[in-house]
Amino acid sequence: MQENDPSYLEEVPPKDWERTPISVKKLVEKMGQRIEILEKQQAELLLVQQQLLEKINSTSKNSSSPPSSDPPGLEKKSEKQKSSKKRGGQPGHKGHSRDLYPIEECSEIIDHHPEECANCGANLNGSDTNPYRHQIVEIPPLIPIVIEHRLHQLTCTVCNAKTRAILPLEVNPSGYGVRVVALVALLSGVYRNSQRMVQSAMQEVFGIAISLGTVNKLRFEASDAVTTCVDEAKQYIHCSKVVGADETSFNQANLDGCNPQQRKAWLWVAVTPLVTFFEIALTRCTQAAQNLLGENFGGILNSDRHGAYNWVELERRQLCWAHLRREFIKISERKGVSAGLGIALIKQQEKLFELWHRVRDGTLARYEFIELVKDIKEQILILLQQAADYEIGYREKTPLSKTVRTCRQLLKFESAMWLFVTVEGVEPTNNAAERAIRPAVIWRRTSFGSQTEAGSNFVARMLTVVTTLKCQNRNVLEFMTQAIVAARSAKTAPSLLPQVVSDDDCDFLNAA
């Protein structure tokens, strides 16, 4: 700032400024410099405030945060007018009653005959061919079956040597039967109980006393028993036509020395309609994604924009529109130009899904859907390009700069947004993978992860078995029992693959 250039004080006439004492000029100059510094600091503080507000207002609607992290009262209940109808079933509503067990499964049948007429008191005789059936379901006393093997020791009459009998090969030395092992795996892997809770349940419900160390050994036996069928499920994923993939953080300690650098573990999931595969790795990079899907994966991948999936060509990728919607909402919650862009993008996304729901319900033909989407696709492309054309600094961190960078990134993947429009069997969202990974997140929160690599393997294998069997409506306890029987007798383990062969299964079998 020059001494004879009072441009920052326009209201001061030049002649008066020239007659101003030098000391006052210097004071005014310092004040001007101070004002510039304060204005700069104010701008920086406003920027930080905007960033903090965006972080505080981050919810499952505008970020990848789970719904469980949302603050209470986020969802506002819609105000509905109170109905004049009474609570419960309305006239004409078909009632629901408890399903009765077949007569063949009844342990006992007791017939009750009325002795006299309820109207006149006369004696009644005969039988009812269609009596009213009322069943009482009870659980019998749970008493464990204990089989004792006595190994006798006999002394040789010739050399006086003592010889004790050995257990037959079919008798497991662990001291616990296959159903006990399967039940321990069920309580841990399906119902996500801790080892101490499993110990308590086995004692209180089944009367089986078992130590914590034995619980852990039986868990690992169950894990080893399903290794081959889980590997088979992984190969099935590698050969599938459409796969949804996702990942979430997981904690794996270094109790066994397998994680000396204390790296964060990641739980990966690959989902198909009938087979789901889980895997825990100490990395979130491309190598882990290739190991999950197979380096020669040739199917269609449904996922988010995580960089580990970028090795799959865009022509074979479908970006999750649920994630895209969160990005649009985040943009709309910013001020200025971003708000308008975000609102416009959300409107186009809502139009798209209105049409998609009609396709899914069968009220809109696929060819009509393809034609109607063309205009939506063009409008979204224009909006993204409009935002990307804004000039921003390299390190600028304003809300607008974030919007510009996001839109530029989306433009790079724009062709991967629309595969579901033309290819049947491809969903617009990756909700199937996110739903599959949710039980794993709950398990992680209640158990704080695993202590060893073997513990991580148990988690991944049990999640694979449980999720896959539920998709196929198969019994988990029965499958685990068969797998442990096969492992103890060195036979082939049961398969996790669908029992009804589809086109995808035929491709897998031919490839195998």
TITI-745049 format. One line per field, with one value per residue (C-alpha): residue number from 1; residue in three letters; y, x, z. Coordinates in Angstrom, 3 decimals, decimal comma. Each point is the difference from the previous one (the first is absolute). Example, Ala and Ser with C-alpha at 12.3 -4.5 7.8 and 13.67 -1.06 7.14 Angstrom:
TITI-745049
k [1	2]
r [Ala	Ser]
v [-4,500	3,440]
u [12,300	1,370]
w [7,800	-0,660]
//
This chain:
TITI-745049
k [1	2	3	4	5	6	7	8	9	10	11	12	13	14	15	16	17	18	19	20	21	22	23	24	25	26	27	28	29	30	31	32	33	34	35	36	37	38	39	40	41	42	43	44	45	46	47	48	49	50	51	52	53	54	55	56	57	58	59	60	61	62	63	64	65	66	67	68	69	70	71	72	73	74	75	76	77	78	79	80	81	82	83	84	85	86	87	88	89	90	91	92	93	94	95	96	97	98	99	100	101	102	103	104	105	106	107	108	109	110	111	112	113	114	115	116	117	118	119	120	121	122	123	124	125	126	127	128	129	130	131	132	133	134	135	136	137	138	139	140	141	142	143	144	145	146	147	148	149	150	151	152	153	154	155	156	157	158	159	160	161	162	163	164	165	166	167	168	169	170	171	172	173	174	175	176	177	178	179	180	181	182	183	184	185	186	187	188	189	190	191	192	193	194	195	196	197	198	199	200	201	202	203	204	205	206	207	208	209	210	211	212	213	214	215	216	217	218	219	220	221	222	223	224	225	226	227	228	229	230	231	232	233	234	235	236	237	238	239	240	241	242	243	244	245	246	247	248	249	250	251	252	253	254	255	256	257	258	259	260	261	262	263	264	265	266	267	268	269	270	271	272	273	274	275	276	277	278	279	280	281	282	283	284	285	286	287	288	289	290	291	292	293	294	295	296	297	298	299	300	301	302	303	304	305	306	307	308	309	310	311	312	313	314	315	316	317	318	319	320	321	322	323	324	325	326	327	328	329	330	331	332	333	334	335	336	337	338	339	340	341	342	343	344	345	346	347	348	349	350	351	352	353	354	355	356	357	358	359	360	361	362	363	364	365	366	367	368	369	370	371	372	373	374	375	376	377	378	379	380	381	382	383	384	385	386	387	388	389	390	391	392	393	394	395	396	397	398	399	400	401	402	403	404	405	406	407	408	409	410	411	412	413	414	415	416	417	418	419	420	421	422	423	424	425	426	427	428	429	430	431	432	433	434	435	436	437	438	439	440	441	442	443	444	445	446	447	448	449	450	451	452	453	454	455	456	457	458	459	460	461	462	463	464	465	466	467	468	469	470	471	472	473	474	475	476	477	478	479	480	481	482	483	484	485	486	487	488	489	490	491	492	493	494	495	496	497	498	499	500	501	502	503	504	505	506	507	508	509	510	511	512]
r [Met	Gln	Glu	Asn	Asp	Pro	Ser	Tyr	Leu	Glu	Glu	Val	Pro	Pro	Lys	Asp	Trp	Glu	Arg	Thr	Pro	Ile	Ser	Val	Lys	Lys	Leu	Val	Glu	Lys	Met	Gly	Gln	Arg	Ile	Glu	Ile	Leu	Glu	Lys	Gln	Gln	Ala	Glu	Leu	Leu	Leu	Val	Gln	Gln	Gln	Leu	Leu	Glu	Lys	Ile	Asn	Ser	Thr	Ser	Lys	Asn	Ser	Ser	Ser	Pro	Pro	Ser	Ser	Asp	Pro	Pro	Gly	Leu	Glu	Lys	Lys	Ser	Glu	Lys	Gln	Lys	Ser	Ser	Lys	Lys	Arg	Gly	Gly	Gln	Pro	Gly	His	Lys	Gly	His	Ser	Arg	Asp	Leu	Tyr	Pro	Ile	Glu	Glu	Cys	Ser	Glu	Ile	Ile	Asp	His	His	Pro	Glu	Glu	Cys	Ala	Asn	Cys	Gly	Ala	Asn	Leu	Asn	Gly	Ser	Asp	Thr	Asn	Pro	Tyr	Arg	His	Gln	Ile	Val	Glu	Ile	Pro	Pro	Leu	Ile	Pro	Ile	Val	Ile	Glu	His	Arg	Leu	His	Gln	Leu	Thr	Cys	Thr	Val	Cys	Asn	Ala	Lys	Thr	Arg	Ala	Ile	Leu	Pro	Leu	Glu	Val	Asn	Pro	Ser	Gly	Tyr	Gly	Val	Arg	Val	Val	Ala	Leu	Val	Ala	Leu	Leu	Ser	Gly	Val	Tyr	Arg	Asn	Ser	Gln	Arg	Met	Val	Gln	Ser	Ala	Met	Gln	Glu	Val	Phe	Gly	Ile	Ala	Ile	Ser	Leu	Gly	Thr	Val	Asn	Lys	Leu	Arg	Phe	Glu	Ala	Ser	Asp	Ala	Val	Thr	Thr	Cys	Val	Asp	Glu	Ala	Lys	Gln	Tyr	Ile	His	Cys	Ser	Lys	Val	Val	Gly	Ala	Asp	Glu	Thr	Ser	Phe	Asn	Gln	Ala	Asn	Leu	Asp	Gly	Cys	Asn	Pro	Gln	Gln	Arg	Lys	Ala	Trp	Leu	Trp	Val	Ala	Val	Thr	Pro	Leu	Val	Thr	Phe	Phe	Glu	Ile	Ala	Leu	Thr	Arg	Cys	Thr	Gln	Ala	Ala	Gln	Asn	Leu	Leu	Gly	Glu	Asn	Phe	Gly	Gly	Ile	Leu	Asn	Ser	Asp	Arg	His	Gly	Ala	Tyr	Asn	Trp	Val	Glu	Leu	Glu	Arg	Arg	Gln	Leu	Cys	Trp	Ala	His	Leu	Arg	Arg	Glu	Phe	Ile	Lys	Ile	Ser	Glu	Arg	Lys	Gly	Val	Ser	Ala	Gly	Leu	Gly	Ile	Ala	Leu	Ile	Lys	Gln	Gln	Glu	Lys	Leu	Phe	Glu	Leu	Trp	His	Arg	Val	Arg	Asp	Gly	Thr	Leu	Ala	Arg	Tyr	Glu	Phe	Ile	Glu	Leu	Val	Lys	Asp	Ile	Lys	Glu	Gln	Ile	Leu	Ile	Leu	Leu	Gln	Gln	Ala	Ala	Asp	Tyr	Glu	Ile	Gly	Tyr	Arg	Glu	Lys	Thr	Pro	Leu	Ser	Lys	Thr	Val	Arg	Thr	Cys	Arg	Gln	Leu	Leu	Lys	Phe	Glu	Ser	Ala	Met	Trp	Leu	Phe	Val	Thr	Val	Glu	Gly	Val	Glu	Pro	Thr	Asn	Asn	Ala	Ala	Glu	Arg	Ala	Ile	Arg	Pro	Ala	Val	Ile	Trp	Arg	Arg	Thr	Ser	Phe	Gly	Ser	Gln	Thr	Glu	Ala	Gly	Ser	Asn	Phe	Val	Ala	Arg	Met	Leu	Thr	Val	Val	Thr	Thr	Leu	Lys	Cys	Gln	Asn	Arg	Asn	Val	Leu	Glu	Phe	Met	Thr	Gln	Ala	Ile	Val	Ala	Ala	Arg	Ser	Ala	Lys	Thr	Ala	Pro	Ser	Leu	Leu	Pro	Gln	Val	Val	Ser	Asp	Asp	Asp	Cys	Asp	Phe	Leu	Asn	Ala	Ala]
v [0,000	3,330	2,956	2,454	-2,480	0,114	-2,019	-2,096	3,154	1,287	2,271	2,031	2,835	-0,065	3,500	-0,893	-3,176	1,969	2,236	-3,026	-0,438	-2,829	-1,696	-0,204	-1,305	-2,791	-0,849	-0,154	-2,128	-2,495	-0,069	-0,759	-2,845	-1,325	0,107	-1,988	-2,629	-0,242	-0,303	-2,822	-1,747	0,451	-1,635	-2,916	-0,394	0,044	-2,720	-2,113	0,593	-1,208	-3,101	-0,769	0,546	-2,362	-2,584	0,422	-0,248	-3,182	-2,787	-3,242	2,072	2,023	-2,193	-3,609	0,062	-2,825	0,850	-1,031	3,067	2,425	2,235	-0,724	1,733	0,314	-1,595	2,199	-1,970	1,121	1,461	-2,176	0,611	-2,321	-2,683	-0,526	-3,774	-2,210	-1,652	-3,525	-1,905	1,722	-1,615	-2,255	-0,409	-3,575	-1,069	-1,757	-2,977	-2,162	-2,803	-3,460	-2,804	-3,083	-2,783	-2,299	2,336	0,093	-1,836	-0,602	0,527	0,485	0,033	1,953	-0,844	2,017	-2,111	1,950	2,500	3,595	0,966	-2,640	-2,145	-3,272	-2,624	0,107	-2,943	-0,472	1,604	3,064	-0,698	3,531	1,092	3,379	-0,455	1,744	-0,785	0,602	0,219	-0,837	-0,500	-3,233	0,108	0,423	-2,702	-0,529	-3,449	-1,135	-3,027	-1,223	-1,877	-2,010	-0,757	-3,013	-0,716	-3,629	-1,578	-2,499	-3,409	-0,623	3,246	1,871	2,996	2,089	0,873	2,396	-0,054	2,940	1,883	-1,197	2,251	1,027	1,355	3,647	0,729	3,467	-1,505	1,803	-1,226	1,606	1,591	1,719	1,426	1,083	1,619	1,932	1,270	0,902	1,961	1,854	0,444	0,404	1,629	1,761	-0,959	0,453	-3,069	0,556	0,262	-3,203	-1,688	1,216	-1,088	-3,486	-0,390	1,510	-1,214	-3,345	-0,905	-0,321	1,366	1,329	2,225	3,198	-1,545	-2,937	2,365	1,629	-3,384	-1,134	3,267	-0,585	-3,616	1,257	2,610	-2,627	-2,263	2,550	1,123	-1,968	1,004	3,669	-0,211	-1,477	2,956	2,353	-1,700	0,325	3,769	0,176	-1,534	1,888	2,357	2,752	0,605	2,694	0,889	2,088	0,279	1,232	0,394	-2,828	-0,350	-2,771	-0,012	-1,497	-2,708	-2,637	2,254	0,125	3,762	1,388	3,462	0,257	0,799	0,553	-3,005	0,206	-2,322	-0,462	-1,444	-1,204	-0,631	-1,940	-0,940	-3,430	0,032	2,583	-0,093	1,860	0,502	1,950	1,588	2,410	2,355	1,937	0,275	-1,390	-3,274	-0,812	0,781	-2,211	-2,812	0,371	0,041	-1,849	1,595	-1,285	1,155	0,492	0,753	3,232	1,695	1,999	2,176	3,510	2,214	-1,455	0,070	-3,673	-0,958	2,203	-2,930	-1,179	1,680	2,659	-1,939	-2,770	2,178	1,326	2,775	-0,089	2,688	0,010	1,318	2,474	1,305	0,602	2,053	2,023	0,651	1,091	2,448	1,356	0,772	2,392	3,678	1,964	-1,661	-3,464	0,005	0,565	-2,657	-2,527	0,559	-0,345	-3,253	-1,429	0,770	-1,847	-2,955	-0,162	-0,013	-2,829	-2,150	0,648	-1,551	-2,805	-0,975	-0,303	-2,270	-2,130	-0,206	-0,940	3,123	1,403	-1,908	-0,069	1,616	2,858	0,407	0,292	2,769	1,964	-0,169	1,734	3,433	-0,590	-1,154	3,118	2,344	-1,601	0,211	3,702	0,726	-1,865	1,733	3,379	-0,511	-1,411	3,096	2,305	1,201	-0,807	0,158	-3,097	-0,006	1,902	-1,462	2,040	-1,782	0,786	-1,499	-3,239	-0,090	0,592	-2,782	-2,431	0,717	-0,355	-3,392	-1,051	0,997	-2,488	-2,782	1,335	-2,922	-2,441	1,546	-1,380	-3,691	-1,058	1,790	-2,356	-3,190	-2,143	-1,489	3,076	2,073	3,801	-0,217	-2,132	-0,475	-3,799	0,211	2,655	-2,122	-3,042	1,888	1,482	-3,109	0,087	3,621	-0,981	-2,922	2,336	2,444	-2,653	-2,017	2,801	-2,140	-2,987	-0,659	-2,282	-0,811	-3,272	2,013	2,185	-3,111	-1,365	3,239	0,130	-3,695	0,008	3,150	-1,676	-3,152	1,721	2,665	-2,481	-2,595	2,609	1,125	-3,612	-0,668	-2,771	-0,961	1,267	-2,480	-2,957	1,174	0,573	-3,441	-1,635	1,985	-1,046	-3,656	0,128	1,621	-2,577	-2,888	1,509	0,167	2,700	2,960	1,066	2,717	3,579	0,319	0,192	-3,392	1,123	0,485	3,293	1,385	1,641	-3,287	-1,800	2,546	-0,544	-3,796	0,165	2,354	-2,275]
u [0,000	1,487	-0,001	-1,401	-2,580	-2,994	-2,208	-1,311	-1,447	-2,143	-2,012	3,154	0,671	3,533	0,855	-0,962	2,024	3,089	-0,329	-0,357	2,980	2,404	-0,616	-3,733	0,709	2,146	-2,710	-2,616	2,330	0,462	-3,743	-0,555	2,508	-1,649	-3,398	1,342	1,433	-3,272	-2,025	2,266	-0,319	-3,755	-0,161	2,103	-2,191	-3,158	1,491	0,867	-3,476	-1,593	2,199	-0,876	-3,711	0,137	1,740	-2,450	-2,991	1,357	-2,601	-0,811	-2,009	2,954	3,023	1,087	-0,611	-2,274	-3,550	0,972	2,246	-2,836	-1,031	-3,367	-2,997	1,508	-2,983	-3,025	-3,194	-2,611	-3,047	-2,975	-3,571	-1,201	-2,257	-3,464	0,392	0,681	3,377	0,471	-1,417	-2,733	-3,238	0,714	3,672	1,208	1,354	3,302	0,262	2,862	0,933	-0,716	2,518	-0,948	-1,712	2,947	2,283	-2,248	1,494	-3,415	-3,615	-2,655	-3,669	-2,542	-3,726	-2,880	-2,102	-3,257	-1,779	0,803	-3,577	-2,267	2,383	-0,667	2,755	2,118	1,491	1,982	3,121	0,987	1,703	1,420	0,767	1,518	3,745	1,956	3,713	2,377	3,642	2,552	3,750	1,068	2,568	3,376	2,273	3,339	0,780	3,208	1,789	2,902	2,895	2,013	3,565	1,105	3,603	1,126	3,269	1,738	0,511	3,156	1,994	-2,002	-0,373	-3,137	-2,074	-2,950	-2,687	-0,199	-3,029	-1,465	0,637	-3,663	0,088	1,154	2,570	-1,438	-2,712	-2,863	-2,319	-0,677	-3,274	1,759	2,604	-2,689	-2,016	3,034	0,583	-3,697	-0,052	3,177	-0,460	-3,761	-0,994	3,361	0,415	3,323	1,951	-1,072	-3,647	0,339	1,470	-2,912	-2,639	1,475	-0,082	-3,414	-1,980	1,612	1,710	3,397	2,932	2,671	3,044	0,721	3,080	-2,060	-2,604	2,749	1,365	-3,455	-0,495	3,229	-0,987	-3,242	1,950	2,349	-2,946	-1,523	3,262	-0,451	-3,642	0,850	2,830	-2,511	-2,307	2,900	0,577	-3,719	0,296	2,938	-2,138	-3,244	-1,501	-1,071	1,645	-0,565	3,038	0,561	2,446	0,078	2,703	0,747	2,306	2,596	2,522	3,494	-0,340	1,347	2,630	-1,832	-0,543	3,289	-0,572	-3,429	-1,611	-3,726	-1,789	-2,832	-2,948	-0,862	-3,246	-1,039	-3,705	-2,007	-3,682	0,716	3,645	1,775	3,708	1,845	3,726	2,150	3,228	2,530	-0,348	-2,617	1,977	-0,478	1,715	-2,673	-2,799	1,616	0,362	-3,682	-1,333	2,787	2,701	-1,741	-3,447	-2,093	-3,413	-1,796	0,985	-2,485	1,839	0,760	2,833	2,729	3,280	0,773	-2,620	1,366	1,808	-3,408	-0,904	-2,707	-1,992	-0,415	-0,759	-3,194	0,428	-2,348	-2,664	-0,580	3,556	-0,564	-3,144	1,970	2,492	-2,831	-1,566	3,359	0,402	-3,546	0,673	2,803	-0,616	0,040	0,394	0,438	-3,503	-1,644	2,096	-0,670	-3,760	-0,128	2,002	-2,291	-3,078	1,464	0,919	-3,547	-1,404	2,342	-1,093	-3,690	0,482	2,150	-2,647	-2,494	2,392	0,467	-3,771	-0,602	-2,011	2,656	1,700	3,778	0,170	-2,240	2,191	3,107	-1,573	-1,249	3,369	1,777	-1,265	0,860	3,470	0,538	-1,196	2,265	2,954	-0,681	-0,213	3,211	1,821	-1,350	1,499	3,259	0,573	0,429	3,578	1,392	3,406	2,160	-0,262	-3,239	-2,268	-3,166	-3,393	-0,156	3,445	-1,147	-3,041	2,141	2,443	-2,832	-1,693	3,273	0,503	-3,558	0,553	2,871	-2,400	-3,088	-0,162	-0,152	-3,205	-2,332	0,767	-3,140	-2,135	0,899	1,182	-2,591	1,048	2,043	-1,352	0,497	1,144	2,421	-2,469	0,341	3,681	-0,687	-2,760	2,279	2,799	-2,249	0,073	3,792	-0,003	-2,159	2,333	2,998	-1,585	-0,944	3,232	2,507	1,335	2,321	3,267	1,603	-0,019	-1,795	-2,704	-0,430	-0,263	-2,720	-1,977	0,308	-0,809	-3,004	-1,364	0,402	-1,779	-2,824	-0,773	0,116	-2,194	-2,583	-0,213	-0,707	-2,393	2,238	0,492	3,293	0,221	-0,660	2,634	2,618	-0,681	0,482	3,188	1,535	-0,990	1,689	3,134	0,339	-0,461	2,254	-2,876	-1,120	-1,659	-3,520	-0,237	-1,131	-0,916	-3,682	-1,675	-2,183	2,308	-0,475	1,707	2,680	0,598	0,396	2,633	1,813	-0,081	1,257	2,815	0,919]
w [0,000	-1,065	2,342	-2,599	-1,353	2,344	-2,390	2,888	1,537	-2,869	2,276	0,907	-2,491	-1,521	1,270	3,555	-0,225	-1,090	3,060	2,316	2,381	-0,849	3,344	-0,748	-3,501	1,443	2,499	-2,742	-2,098	2,867	0,541	-3,686	0,103	3,154	-1,684	-2,959	2,359	1,930	-3,195	-1,157	3,363	-0,102	-3,438	1,265	3,083	-2,111	-2,180	3,038	1,380	-3,237	0,019	3,625	-0,627	-2,969	2,163	2,878	-2,339	-1,568	0,244	-1,754	-2,505	-1,307	0,767	0,354	3,767	1,204	1,146	3,538	0,214	-0,726	2,908	1,640	-1,468	-3,474	-1,691	0,486	0,207	-2,457	1,672	-0,888	0,914	2,725	-1,402	1,423	-0,377	2,969	0,432	-1,304	-2,921	-1,973	-1,232	-2,955	0,927	-0,339	3,359	0,603	2,314	1,193	-2,379	1,417	-0,083	-2,064	1,947	-0,722	1,982	3,081	2,974	1,537	-1,020	2,663	-1,019	2,017	-0,390	1,445	2,395	-0,130	-2,189	0,869	-0,865	1,608	2,025	-1,846	-0,175	-3,154	-1,903	-3,212	-1,451	-2,029	-3,340	-0,129	3,577	0,891	0,434	2,751	0,370	2,888	-1,065	2,669	0,121	1,672	2,808	-1,680	1,358	-1,752	-1,381	1,672	-1,440	2,109	-1,595	2,502	-1,040	1,981	0,810	0,182	1,088	-2,235	1,724	-2,019	0,383	2,627	-2,376	0,448	-3,068	-0,026	-2,686	-2,394	-1,239	-3,310	-2,954	-0,204	3,581	0,083	2,721	0,688	2,177	-1,768	-2,742	-3,351	1,118	2,908	-2,372	-2,468	2,790	1,276	-3,555	-0,295	3,256	-0,996	-3,735	-0,393	3,280	0,510	3,656	1,759	1,109	3,597	-1,043	-2,016	3,059	2,130	-2,546	-0,326	3,790	0,750	-3,017	-0,821	3,262	-1,662	1,988	-2,311	0,511	-1,896	-1,570	-1,266	-1,429	-2,042	-1,151	-1,118	-1,897	-1,893	-0,714	-1,528	-1,967	-1,429	-0,852	-2,397	-1,625	-3,236	-0,512	0,672	-2,569	-2,436	0,622	-0,764	-3,341	-0,707	0,541	-2,407	-2,763	0,667	-2,554	2,429	3,401	2,612	2,126	3,104	2,896	3,583	2,605	2,432	2,993	0,054	2,842	-0,063	2,653	-2,412	-1,626	-3,363	0,163	1,371	-1,468	1,668	-3,333	-0,270	-1,440	-2,531	-0,406	-3,679	-1,334	-3,455	-0,547	-2,582	0,302	1,554	1,129	2,171	0,800	2,790	0,437	2,477	-1,232	1,496	-2,947	-1,922	-3,214	-3,496	0,878	2,589	-2,467	-2,647	2,508	0,885	-3,570	-1,781	-2,131	-3,145	1,083	-3,122	1,460	0,855	3,249	2,061	2,528	1,194	-1,343	2,229	-1,928	0,669	-2,617	-2,775	-1,638	-1,241	-3,295	0,182	-2,602	2,600	3,009	1,542	2,538	2,959	-0,354	3,752	0,388	-2,841	1,679	3,207	-1,994	-1,563	3,416	1,393	-2,904	0,450	3,694	-0,887	-0,650	-3,228	-3,365	1,549	1,473	-3,371	-1,705	2,742	-0,017	-3,782	0,124	2,698	-2,111	-2,973	2,223	1,361	-3,531	-0,890	2,922	-0,583	-3,436	1,394	2,551	-2,837	-1,883	3,103	0,545	-3,609	-0,886	-2,355	-2,794	-0,149	-3,459	1,182	3,067	-2,176	-2,072	3,019	1,739	-2,884	1,023	3,686	-0,958	-2,123	2,750	2,629	-2,368	-0,609	3,729	0,774	-2,852	1,111	3,456	-1,343	-2,180	3,002	0,497	3,439	1,592	0,382	3,807	0,351	2,688	-0,387	-0,221	-3,714	-0,581	1,662	-2,263	-3,077	0,912	0,734	-3,327	-1,878	1,602	-0,862	-3,623	-0,172	1,049	-1,787	-2,417	2,930	1,347	-2,651	-0,495	1,889	-2,587	-2,848	1,730	1,767	3,318	0,977	2,881	0,181	3,631	1,972	2,850	-0,082	0,972	2,631	1,555	-0,004	1,751	2,703	2,283	-0,241	1,194	2,981	0,739	-0,138	2,431	2,551	-0,183	-0,828	-2,839	0,341	1,802	-2,587	-3,686	0,802	1,757	-3,079	-2,169	2,279	-0,316	-3,804	-0,500	2,324	-1,629	-3,394	1,143	1,879	-2,630	-2,879	1,702	0,955	-3,628	-0,962	2,938	1,344	3,642	1,444	2,919	-2,269	-2,500	2,698	1,471	-3,412	-0,607	3,347	-0,535	-3,426	1,439	2,804	-2,381	-2,728	-2,496	-2,414	1,706	-1,034	-2,626	0,485	-3,660	-0,934	-0,078	-2,926	-2,987	-1,877	-3,105	2,126	1,815	-3,315	-1,061	3,296	-0,297	-3,598	1,026	2,909]
//
